[in-house]
Structure formats: structure tokens, C-alpha cells
Amino acid sequence: MTDKAGSAHLRDAGVVVTGAGNGIGRALAHRLAQDGARVVVNDLDADACIRVADEIGGIAVPGDAAGDQGVTDLVARSRAALGGVDVWFANAGVETGAAGTEAAWQLSWDVNVMGHVRAARELLPEWLERGTGRFVVTASAAGLLTMLGSPAYSVTKHAAVAHAEWLSATYGEKGVIVQCVCPQGVSTDLLPTDAAGRVIFESGVLTAEEVAADIVEALAHDRFLILPHPEVADYYLRRASDPDRWLRAMRRMQDRIEVAAREEVRVRSSSSGGGRR
Ligand SMILES: NC(=O)c1ccc[n+]([C@@H]2O[C@H](COP(=O)([O-])OP(=O)(O)OC[C@H]3O[C@@H](n4cnc5c(N)ncnc54)[C@H](O)[C@@H]3O)[C@@H](O)[C@H]2O)c1
């Protein structure tokens, strides 16, 4: 399955990108189409899905890429349109912020984890039979480290990485390549803009197009982790080699977030009349 360049690998390949109506998925769909892939564009947002498919000459399959029935339908319609799925980009994801409600946890679990589990379950029999297939998960650096301010996101992205690792360990010798994209901040609608987001991503964010280019390049080398922000490898190592030290650094960052949030409230209340005479 490996070619000299990721783009050469893609010529005529039948690929599916979930959550491709916006952000990283949209940029990826554009890049894959430019490189000659036949692209199924999926998104829950039907208008965005159709718009992106029109932009790239792809095939729009709007719908849910998380629930059991939604995934079964998406795989069936993709197979019918492409005549077989070569690469599945499990990219759709949700970030529910600080909300610790049952609904936020359930949604995060469904979209960020079970969508991948269900897609793999549908795709594996075909891939194992033909001895080839590629499953590319957009997880997050939060899945290797943590995301302050976002408990459900952190936990479910860890689960997404764990599932991808398990798939790779189990099926990697049977022709199924699994890769896991773990970016830090990317300038999309999902990026938190609250105090946590501003402190965590103060060193800068990548564009969705930059991340899409990194993903396509990584298709050529088959390595499991795709790290658009290379410094994440170092943070991951530090976390593993000295968890207490790493947690102390996280706590210091959490303190900075809380200071920034209090400052934000103070500025907001003084500009909305808190300073009236
Ligand atoms: N933006 C970041 O900073 C960042 C960093 C690391 C990882 N990621 C991950 O990248 C992926 C893409 O996120 P993005 O930043 O492009 O966000 P985005 O919000 O711009 O795009 C996500 C898309 O997924 C779609 N979607 C949500 N639930 C869906 C479902 N059940 N079925 C089909 N589509 C669904 C949304 O409608 C949206 O169009 C996510 O998995 C996200 O967790 C993002």
C-alpha cells in the first residue's frame, strides 16, 4: 500500500471523509480530490456536506457518522458509490467544553469513539478479505496528553487513540494500516475561544490546510502517529517518563487559565456598566 508520496498513493483511491463539511475534514477532502482520489464527503450538516462535495467534484453522503444505523448506512452508500472503500478518514468530532452533563459525555463518546468502532466493524471484513485497507483516525493531542477545560473531550480522545492502537496491533500484519492524527490547535470552529483555549493555544495554531497536507504526506510512510505539531512527541514522552512532573506543569497551566477567566469576567463586567457612577 505504500507509495513514494502520499499523493501518488491516492490516485483513483476510493476514500471517505467523515465530518468533511467544515474544518480539517473539508480541507482534507479538497486535498484528497486534488491528488486524484474519488472522495465521499460526509457530514451531519447536509448543506455543508453538499457544498464541499460540489466544490471538489466529490460524492455527498450527508448523515450521521457516529450512531450504529448512521454508520451502517454511510458505509453501504460509500461502497455503492466507490465500488469499495480504500481509505476511511474517521474525522468527525465534537468538543463539548467544560460541560460535565450526561448529554455532553454521551455525545462525545458516540461521535469521538463509537463512530470509529462502528466504522471499523463494518469495514474490516472487506479489508481482511482483500488484504488491504487504511483507517485514519483524527484523534487529538488531547488523546495523548489532556485538554484542560474539556473533560469529555480528553477522555474520549484517549479512547480514540486506544482503539486505533488496538486496531493496528490486531490487524496491522493482515494488510490493514491504521494511523492516528493528533494535532494541537487548528483554526476551525471547534477550537475553544474561551480563556482555556486562549492560554492553551497561545503559542499558535495551524490552519486546516496545513494539517490536511501533513495527513496526506503521512499516508506514504504508514507510521501510526501523525503529529502536525511535532512538539507533541516531546510532551508525550515527558508525560510517560515523569507523570507527576507533567501533572504539576498541567496544574500551573490550569492556574493561568483560571486567572485569565477571572480577568475576562472583570473586564466584561466593567465594560457592561459595572463601573457606572
Ligand atoms: N480544531 C482543533 O484544534 C482540533 C485539534 C485536534 C483535533 N481535532 C479534531 O479534528 C476533527 C475535525 O475537527 P475540526 O476542528 O475540523 O472541527 P469542525 O467543527 O470545523 O468540523 C467538524 C465537523 O464534524 C461534523 N460532525 C459532527 N458530528 C458529526 C456526526 N455525528 N456525523 C457526521 N459529521 C459530524 C460537524 O458538522 C463539522 O462539520 C475532530 O475529530 C476534532 O476533534 C481538532
The ligand as an SDF file (V2000), in Angstrom:
LIG
                    3D

 44 48  0  0  0  0  0  0  0  0999 V2000
   -9.6110   22.2280   15.6810 N   0  0  0  0  0  0  0  0  0  0  0  0
   -8.7120   21.7240   16.5310 C   0  0  0  0  0  0  0  0  0  0  0  0
   -7.9860   22.4640   17.2260 O   0  0  0  0  0  0  0  0  0  0  0  0
   -8.5170   20.2300   16.6160 C   0  0  0  0  0  0  0  0  0  0  0  0
   -7.3740   19.7540   17.2840 C   0  0  0  0  0  0  0  0  0  0  0  0
   -7.2010   18.3820   17.3910 C   0  0  0  0  0  0  0  0  0  0  0  0
   -8.1140   17.5090   16.8510 C   0  0  0  0  0  0  0  0  0  0  0  0
   -9.2180   17.9900   16.2190 N   0  0  0  0  0  0  0  0  0  0  0  0
  -10.1680   17.0200   15.6870 C   0  0  0  0  0  0  0  0  0  0  0  0
  -10.2910   17.1970   14.2930 O   0  0  0  0  0  0  0  0  0  0  0  0
  -11.5610   16.6860   13.8700 C   0  0  0  0  0  0  0  0  0  0  0  0
  -12.2170   17.7150   12.9740 C   0  0  0  0  0  0  0  0  0  0  0  0
  -12.4940   18.8600   13.7620 O   0  0  0  0  0  0  0  0  0  0  0  0
  -12.4580   20.3480   13.2050 P   0  0  0  0  0  0  0  0  0  0  0  0
  -11.5240   21.1050   14.0440 O   0  0  0  0  0  0  0  0  0  0  0  0
  -12.3040   20.3490   11.7510 O   0  0  0  0  0  0  0  0  0  0  0  0
  -13.9200   20.8180   13.6560 O   0  0  0  0  0  0  0  0  0  0  0  0
  -15.1710   21.4060   12.8400 P   0  0  0  0  0  0  0  0  0  0  0  0
  -16.1910   21.6560   13.8730 O   0  0  0  0  0  0  0  0  0  0  0  0
  -14.7280   22.5160   11.9500 O   0  0  0  0  0  0  0  0  0  0  0  0
  -15.5980   20.1780   11.9140 O   0  0  0  0  0  0  0  0  0  0  0  0
  -16.1680   19.0070   12.4480 C   0  0  0  0  0  0  0  0  0  0  0  0
  -17.2740   18.5520   11.5170 C   0  0  0  0  0  0  0  0  0  0  0  0
  -17.7740   17.3080   12.0200 O   0  0  0  0  0  0  0  0  0  0  0  0
  -19.1770   17.2990   11.7910 C   0  0  0  0  0  0  0  0  0  0  0  0
  -19.8250   16.3080   12.6580 N   0  0  0  0  0  0  0  0  0  0  0  0
  -20.0050   16.3710   13.9990 C   0  0  0  0  0  0  0  0  0  0  0  0
  -20.6660   15.2640   14.4100 N   0  0  0  0  0  0  0  0  0  0  0  0
  -20.8840   14.5020   13.3120 C   0  0  0  0  0  0  0  0  0  0  0  0
  -21.5070   13.2560   13.0860 C   0  0  0  0  0  0  0  0  0  0  0  0
  -22.0760   12.5640   14.0920 N   0  0  0  0  0  0  0  0  0  0  0  0
  -21.5500   12.7720   11.8330 N   0  0  0  0  0  0  0  0  0  0  0  0
  -21.0170   13.4630   10.7900 C   0  0  0  0  0  0  0  0  0  0  0  0
  -20.4270   14.6610   10.9510 N   0  0  0  0  0  0  0  0  0  0  0  0
  -20.3560   15.1640   12.1910 C   0  0  0  0  0  0  0  0  0  0  0  0
  -19.6200   18.7270   12.0880 C   0  0  0  0  0  0  0  0  0  0  0  0
  -20.8780   19.0120   11.5000 O   0  0  0  0  0  0  0  0  0  0  0  0
  -18.4640   19.5200   11.4740 C   0  0  0  0  0  0  0  0  0  0  0  0
  -18.7320   19.8680   10.1310 O   0  0  0  0  0  0  0  0  0  0  0  0
  -12.3330   16.3690   15.1430 C   0  0  0  0  0  0  0  0  0  0  0  0
  -12.2990   14.9980   15.4030 O   0  0  0  0  0  0  0  0  0  0  0  0
  -11.5790   17.1370   16.2030 C   0  0  0  0  0  0  0  0  0  0  0  0
  -11.7390   16.5930   17.4830 O   0  0  0  0  0  0  0  0  0  0  0  0
   -9.4270   19.3260   16.0820 C   0  0  0  0  0  0  0  0  0  0  0  0
  1  2  1  0
  2  3  2  0
  2  4  1  0
  4  5  1  0
  4 44  2  0
  5  6  2  0
  6  7  1  0
  7  8  2  0
  8  9  1  0
  8 44  1  0
  9 10  1  0
  9 42  1  0
 10 11  1  0
 11 12  1  0
 11 40  1  0
 12 13  1  0
 13 14  1  0
 14 15  2  0
 14 16  1  0
 14 17  1  0
 17 18  1  0
 18 19  2  0
 18 20  1  0
 18 21  1  0
 21 22  1  0
 22 23  1  0
 23 24  1  0
 23 38  1  0
 24 25  1  0
 25 26  1  0
 25 36  1  0
 26 27  1  0
 26 35  1  0
 27 28  2  0
 28 29  1  0
 29 30  1  0
 29 35  2  0
 30 31  1  0
 30 32  2  0
 32 33  1  0
 33 34  2  0
 34 35  1  0
 36 37  1  0
 36 38  1  0
 38 39  1  0
 40 41  1  0
 40 42  1  0
 42 43  1  0
M  CHG  2   8   1  16  -1
M  END
$$$$
